[in-house]
Amino acid sequence: MASHASFWEAVKAALQSLRGSKLRSFLTLLGIILATTTLIAVMSVIRGMDVYIADNVSSMGADGYRVQRMVMLGFDPKKYLEMLRRNPQLTREEYQFLRANLTLTSQIGMLAGRGANINHGKEVAEGISVMGASPNVGVINNYEAEDGRFFSEVENTRRMNVAFLGHDLKDKFFPQAQALGQSIVIEGVPFEIVGVAKAKGSVFGQSQDNFVVIPADTYFKIWGSRNGMAYVATTVDHAHLMQAQEEVRMLLRAYRHLGPKDEDNFATLTSDALLDFWNQLTAAIAATAVGVVSVFLVVGGVVIMNIMLAVVTERTHEIGIRKSVGARRRDILNQFLVESALLSASGGFLGVLIAWGVAILVRSLTPVPMSVPVTAVVIGVTLSALVGLFFGIYPAHRAAGLDPIEALRAEK
């Protein structure tokens, strides 16, 4: 019972100290507040980015890979310009060659894309992603139909004007009506809707449902086949993913007559490569955040220690009275440790509130999908309390070690 009473006395003393001098308390806790806010903000950004990366990986699949003109993981303007100069566009002929010769790839499809304006009656949707795709891309990229179907090989071969519609466009053009069998106009060319995709939602603030897919051969008939082409593929199984990529590299290098010392003038990308890049990036972000947070915590802890030393001096007479009526050394020690930890934890709690407000603002005003993880809140408040506990040890020992007679002589 005595220990409980001592604990609650320490809690009351800490709360009175916070209320008694709000400005001093805020300045005392500024380092802790900044540390907690930074920690939670970084964890929230990483959590939001995880959603984006996970979606990109899931659309590719564990057994999937892509062949593209170039891939930039990270920003390197010099490397980008060099690849732009060196790497030619992928072609339909290369796609047919790979399709005929690959042995470790179960399916390979072709994609090309551009932005376009789409009309239905008086309604206009601007800058919509229009993709030309081989019919098997529906399976490779996991385009599930809510209504209708993906287009067929026959429709592709005959260059028919059919379209598979993203859910956003269905909601815009046909909010109450049936979309199947209706027509949309893509840059002056009418297309019949044969399917509507299931809604996927937004990732990183960008909708995944704002698109139209049309047969590749129809796309090439209208816009040509030399710009923005890529291949999407799935291997026979995940165990053969690396071998399948090597096979693609070998065949494409042979087709392009590249010598043994020539660099690849194309790129392959897998979900593993995306995950590796993301892990490296988050490790770098986390390392930087740890450095910044550590500085804030040390500064905040030193300030708290100094404030607690001042509190010990202010309460010397009170400590003498408590000791003279039977308070043990441990009681005084616990009182100041609890007060120091509670003071620091309140700074951590304020940091959580600020970070939560920042996350809401960022999520509302930008495309970054920040979300505050519960683990970040627990870590932030616990870490700040531990800092207060650690930096409160010296002041607490000093208070506990005061001679009661000398303490009673101190001025009130």
N, C-alpha and C positions, 0 to 999 in steps of 0.2 A: 504493500500500500504506500509505503514511504517513497519507494522509487517512482511509483505512478504520480504521486503528488509532486515530487521533484521535477519529473518530466513536464507536467502541465504548468508548473511554475515557470520553467524555462521557456515554454511555448508562449505563455502570457507576457513574459519579459521581452521576448523577441518581437511579438506583435506590438507591444507598447513602444518599443524602440523604433519600429518602422513607422508607426502612426505619429510619434512625437516629432520626428524630423523627416518629412517626406522627401524634401530636396536632397538632404544628405544621404538618405537611404537609396534614392534613385541613382545618385552619382556613385555611391558605393557599389551598387549592383550593375553598373553600366557594362563592365567587362563581361560579367556572367550573362547579362541579357544579350549582348552582341554575339557571344559564343553560341548560346542556345539558338538564337535566331538564325545564325549562319549554318549551324549544323542541320537544323530541321529544314531550312530552305534548300540546301544542297541535296538532302535525302529525298525531298519532295520532287525536285527536278529529275533526279535519277529514277525515281519511281514512275514519273510520267513518261520519261524517255523509254523506260523498260516496256511500256505498253506499245510504243511505236515500233521498237525493234522486234518485240515478240510477234507483232502483226506481220511485219515484213518476212520474218522467218517462217511463220505459219503459212503464209501465202506461197512460199517457195517449197515448204515441206522438208522433212529430214532427208528425203531421197532426191530432192530436186537441185538443179543448178541452172544457171543462165549463161548464155554467151552473148556478150555485148561488144560494141565497138571499143569502149573503154569503161573502166570502173575507177572512181575516185573515192577511196576511204580516207577522209581527211582532206584538208585544203592545202594544195600545193600548186600555185598558179603556173610556175615554171614547168612542172611535170604535166599539168593539164594542157598547156600550149604545145608541148612536145608531142603528147599523144594525139592531139587534134591534128597536128601536121603529119604524123607518121602513120596513124591507124586509118585505113580506108573503111568505108561503110560496109557492113555485112550485106550479102546479096542473096537473091532467091536461088541462084545457081549453087552457091555454097550450101544453102539449106538443103537442096535436093541431093547434093553430093553426100552430106553428112547423114541424111535420112536413109540413104541407100547403103551406107557402109558401117554405121555404128552397130556394135554387137552387145555392148554393156548398158545401153540406154533403151529403156522400154518404150518411151515415147519422146519425140521432140516436136515442138510446135514453133510457129513463126508469129512474131508480133511486130506491128508498126503502129505509130501513133502520131496524132497532131491535135491541136486545138481547133475547134470549129463552132460556128453558130448554128443552133438548131431551132426550127420553127414548128409549131403546130397551131394552125389558125392564126390568131393574132398574138398568141403567146410566143415569146422568144427567150431562149436560154443561150447566153454568150460564153465563149471560151470553154466549151465542154470538151472533155477528153474523148476523142473518137479513135478507137483502135481497130485496125484490121488484123484479124487473127485466123490462123488455120483452125478447122473445126475441133481438133483435139485439145486446143487450149482451154476449152470449157472444162475438161477433166483435169488437165495439168494444173491450172490455176484455181481449181475448185469453185467455178462459177455455178452456184446452185440456183435453180429456177423456182421462183415463187409461183409464177404462172407461165404456161407454155414450155418452151424448150430452147436449147442452144441451136444454132443453125447447123445444117448437115453438110457432108462432103459434096453431095450433089449440088446444093445451093452455092457452095464455094466454087466448084468447077464451072458451073453455068454463069458465074458472076451475077448472081441474083441480088436485087436490092432488098435485103432483109436485115433486120436489126434486133439485137439483144439489148434491152434497155436497163440501165441502172435505176434503183428504186427512187432516187431523188427526182429524176425526170418523169417517172410514172406519177409521182405525187404532184408535180408541177403541172403537167399537161393533162392528166386524167385523174384528178383527185377523187371523183366519185364514180367514174365510168370504167368500163373494161378496156384495158390497153391493147389486148391481143387483137390482131387484125386491123388496128388503126394505123394511120400513116403519120410519119414525121418527115420533115424536110431538112436535110443536112447540106448546107451551102448550095441550096437550089435543087438538090437531087432528092426525090421522094423515096422513102424506105418503109416497108411494111414491118410492123413489130410482130416477131414470132415468139418472143419470150421476155419475161421481166425477172430480174435477179432478186434474190432475197436480200433484205437490208443488212449491211455490215456495220453501219454506224460510222463514227468519226475516230480518227487516229491523229494525234498531234495537232488537233484543231482542224484537220482536213477531212472532208467527207470522202468515204470510199464508195459512195453510191451515185456519184455524179459522172456517169460515163455511158458510152454507147459502144457496143462491139458489133462490127460488121464482118462479112467474109473477107479474107485477105485478098483474094483475087478481085473482088469488087472494089476494095480499097485501092489496089494497084491500078485498076482500070481508070479510076477517077483521078488519083493524085500521084501516080507513079510509084516506083519501088526502090528508090535510091536513098531515101531519107529515114533515119531513125528506126532501122530494123534491129530486132534482137531475137534470139532463140531461147525458148524455155523448154526444159527437159526434166524427165524423171528417170532415175536409173533402175536397174532390175531389183536392187535392194541397197540399203544404206552401206553395207560392207563393201560394195563395189563403187562407192561414190568417187573416191580418189582415182581409181583405175579408169572409170568412165570419163572423168575430166581429162586425164592424160591421153586417152584415146581421141577425144575431141581435139585436143591440142595438136596431137600428131597428124591427124587427118587434115585439119585446117592449115597447119604449117606446110604440109605437103601440097595441098591445093594452091596455096599462095607462093610456092617455090621459095620458102625461106631457108637459108643456109643454116648449118649447125651453130654458127656464132651470132646469127641474127636474133634480135629480141622478138617476142610475140608482138604482132601488131593488132591484137584483139585481146579480150579479157574474159575470164570465166569467174563466176561468183556463186558461192554456196551459202546456205544458212550458217554453216560453221564459220565461214570467213566473216560474216556479219557479226556473229556472236563474239568471235575473237576480237574484232575491232572494237566492239562496244565494251567488252571487258577491259581492254587496254585503256579506252577513253575514260570509263568510270573509275578505274584504278588511279589514273592521273588526276581526275577531278577530286576523288576522295583524299588522295595524298595532299593536294593543295589545301583542301578544306580542313584536314587534320592539323596542318601547320598553322593556318589562320586561327582555328578554334583553340589550339593549344596556347597560342600567344594571348588571346583574349582571356582564357581561363587563368593563366598564370598571373596576368595583370590584375584580373578581378579578384583572385585569391589573395594576392599581396595587399590589395586595398582593404579587403575584408579583415585580414590579419591586423592591419594597422588600426582599423576602426575598433576591432575587438580589444586591442591593447588599450585604446583610449577609454573604452567602456569599463575595462578592469580598473583603470585609474579612477574613473568617476565613481565606481561602486566599491572602492576599497573599504570605506567605513561600513557599508552594508555587509560586505563579506566578513569583516571582523565580528559584527553582531551575530551573523548566522553561525560562525564557528564557535563563538562564545556560548551559544545556546545548544550546541551539540551537533551542528552540521559536520559531516565527515568530509575529508579531503575529496573522496569520490563524488559526493553530492555536488560540491562546487565545480569539480571537473566536468561532470555530466551537464550541469546547468549551462556552462559556457559553450560546451561542444554542441549541445542541442540548439542553443541560440544561434551559433555560427552557421550550423547546417541549415536551419530553418530560414535564416536570412538569405543564404545563398540559393536555397531551393526556390524561394519566392522570386528571386531574379530569374531562375530557370523557367518558372511558370509564366512570368511576364514575357520572356523570350518566346515561349510556345504561343502565347496569344498574338504577339506581333507577327511571328512566322505564319500563323494560321490566317491572319488578315492579309498578309502579303500574298499568300497562296491563292486566296479568293480573288484578290485584285488582278493578279497575273493571269489566272484562269479566265477571268471575265474579259480582260482587255487585250490578251494576246492568244495565239494558238497553242501555247505551251500548256499541256494538261497536268498542271501541278496538283498533287494530292498529298495531304499530310498523313504519313503512316503512323499508326498507333505506336509502333516500336520506336519511332523517332521521338515521339513525345515522352515515352517512358525513359529512353536513353538520355534525352536532354535534361529532364528534371532530376533523374538519379545522378547523372554526372555532376550537375551543378551542386547538388547536396553533398556529394563526396568531396568536391573541391572545398566547400565551406567547412566540412568536417576536418579535412587535412590541414588547411591553413588556420583552423581554429585551435589546433592542438597546443601550439606554443602559448597563446594567450590564456587558454584554459589551465595549462600547467602552472603558468605564472600566478593566476588567481588562486588555484588550489594550494600553492606553496606559500601564500602570504602568512606571516605570523599574526595570529589573532590580536595580540596586544598592540603590535605596531599598526595593524589595520584600524583598530578602534581609535588610535590617536590621530588618524588622518581626518582632515576637515571634511565635513559633509558637503 
